[in-house]
Amino acid sequence: MANIAEIVGVIIVVGGLSFAVLQLRQFRQQQRELAAIELFRFYGNSQFTEAFNRVMHMTEGSRPKPATLLDTSFATLSGRRRL
């Protein structure tokens, strides 16, 4: 009877550890998904998307003027009108 209790105890401990590992993996996946959502919320505007697409379609060695990436200046981004 003692042997059966020890076997059941080991099975329960192994099952608990397996469950804990599974929960940690799911938690990490959830954190990655939340981080991706927050990044999309921060960078998910039309200006960023257009600038990102321009950069991704540039040929190697080409360098546009920094202001042409977004077609705006820092003054425009900060809410001030461009002169």
C-alpha positions as a Markdown table, in Angstrom:
| # | Residue | x | y | z |
|---|---|---|---|---|
| 1 | Met | 0.0 | 0.0 | 0.0 |
| 2 | Ala | 2.9 | 2.4 | 0.8 |
| 3 | Asn | 4.4 | 1.8 | -2.6 |
| 4 | Ile | 1.1 | 2.7 | -4.4 |
| 5 | Ala | 0.9 | 5.9 | -2.3 |
| 6 | Glu | 4.5 | 6.8 | -3.3 |
| 7 | Ile | 3.8 | 6.2 | -7.0 |
| 8 | Val | 0.6 | 8.3 | -6.8 |
| 9 | Gly | 2.6 | 11.1 | -5.1 |
| 10 | Val | 5.3 | 11.1 | -7.7 |
| 11 | Ile | 2.6 | 11.1 | -10.5 |
| 12 | Ile | 0.9 | 14.1 | -8.8 |
| 13 | Val | 4.2 | 16.0 | -8.4 |
| 14 | Val | 5.2 | 15.3 | -12.1 |
| 15 | Gly | 1.7 | 16.4 | -13.2 |
| 16 | Gly | 1.9 | 19.6 | -11.1 |
| 17 | Leu | 5.3 | 20.5 | -12.6 |
| 18 | Ser | 4.1 | 19.8 | -16.1 |
| 19 | Phe | 1.1 | 22.0 | -15.5 |
| 20 | Ala | 3.3 | 24.8 | -14.1 |
| 21 | Val | 5.6 | 24.6 | -17.2 |
| 22 | Leu | 2.5 | 24.8 | -19.5 |
| 23 | Gln | 1.1 | 27.8 | -17.6 |
| 24 | Leu | 4.5 | 29.6 | -17.8 |
| 25 | Arg | 4.6 | 29.0 | -21.6 |
| 26 | Gln | 1.1 | 30.3 | -22.0 |
| 27 | Phe | 1.8 | 33.3 | -19.8 |
| 28 | Arg | 4.9 | 34.2 | -21.9 |
| 29 | Gln | 2.9 | 33.8 | -25.1 |
| 30 | Gln | 0.2 | 36.1 | -23.7 |
| 31 | Gln | 2.9 | 38.7 | -22.8 |
| 32 | Arg | 4.4 | 38.6 | -26.3 |
| 33 | Glu | 0.9 | 39.1 | -27.8 |
| 34 | Leu | 0.1 | 42.0 | -25.5 |
| 35 | Ala | 3.5 | 43.6 | -26.4 |
| 36 | Ala | 2.7 | 43.2 | -30.1 |
| 37 | Ile | -0.7 | 44.8 | -29.6 |
| 38 | Glu | 0.8 | 47.7 | -27.7 |
| 39 | Leu | 3.5 | 48.2 | -30.4 |
| 40 | Phe | 0.8 | 48.2 | -33.1 |
| 41 | Arg | -1.3 | 50.7 | -31.2 |
| 42 | Phe | 1.8 | 53.0 | -30.8 |
| 43 | Tyr | 3.2 | 52.6 | -34.4 |
| 44 | Gly | 0.0 | 51.6 | -36.2 |
| 45 | Asn | -0.8 | 54.9 | -37.9 |
| 46 | Ser | -0.9 | 55.7 | -41.6 |
| 47 | Gln | 2.3 | 57.9 | -41.5 |
| 48 | Phe | 4.4 | 55.2 | -39.8 |
| 49 | Thr | 3.0 | 52.5 | -42.2 |
| 50 | Glu | 3.8 | 54.7 | -45.2 |
| 51 | Ala | 7.3 | 55.5 | -44.0 |
| 52 | Phe | 8.0 | 51.8 | -43.1 |
| 53 | Asn | 6.9 | 50.7 | -46.5 |
| 54 | Arg | 9.1 | 53.3 | -48.2 |
| 55 | Val | 12.1 | 52.1 | -46.2 |
| 56 | Met | 11.4 | 48.5 | -46.9 |
| 57 | His | 11.2 | 49.1 | -50.6 |
| 58 | Met | 14.4 | 51.1 | -50.8 |
| 59 | Thr | 17.2 | 49.6 | -52.8 |
| 60 | Glu | 20.5 | 49.0 | -51.1 |
| 61 | Gly | 22.7 | 52.1 | -50.9 |
| 62 | Ser | 19.9 | 54.6 | -51.6 |
| 63 | Arg | 19.4 | 57.2 | -48.9 |
| 64 | Pro | 16.4 | 59.6 | -49.0 |
| 65 | Lys | 16.3 | 62.8 | -47.1 |
| 66 | Pro | 15.1 | 62.2 | -43.6 |
| 67 | Ala | 12.2 | 64.6 | -43.9 |
| 68 | Thr | 10.9 | 62.8 | -47.0 |
| 69 | Leu | 10.2 | 59.5 | -45.2 |
| 70 | Leu | 7.2 | 60.9 | -43.4 |
| 71 | Asp | 6.6 | 64.0 | -45.6 |
| 72 | Thr | 6.5 | 66.0 | -42.4 |
| 73 | Ser | 8.9 | 67.7 | -40.1 |
| 74 | Phe | 9.4 | 67.3 | -36.4 |
| 75 | Ala | 7.5 | 70.6 | -36.0 |
| 76 | Thr | 4.5 | 69.1 | -37.7 |
| 77 | Leu | 4.6 | 66.0 | -35.6 |
| 78 | Ser | 4.8 | 68.0 | -32.4 |
| 79 | Gly | 1.6 | 69.9 | -33.5 |
| 80 | Arg | 3.3 | 73.1 | -34.7 |
| 81 | Arg | 2.8 | 74.3 | -38.3 |
| 82 | Arg | 5.7 | 74.0 | -40.7 |
| 83 | Leu | 6.9 | 77.2 | -42.1 |
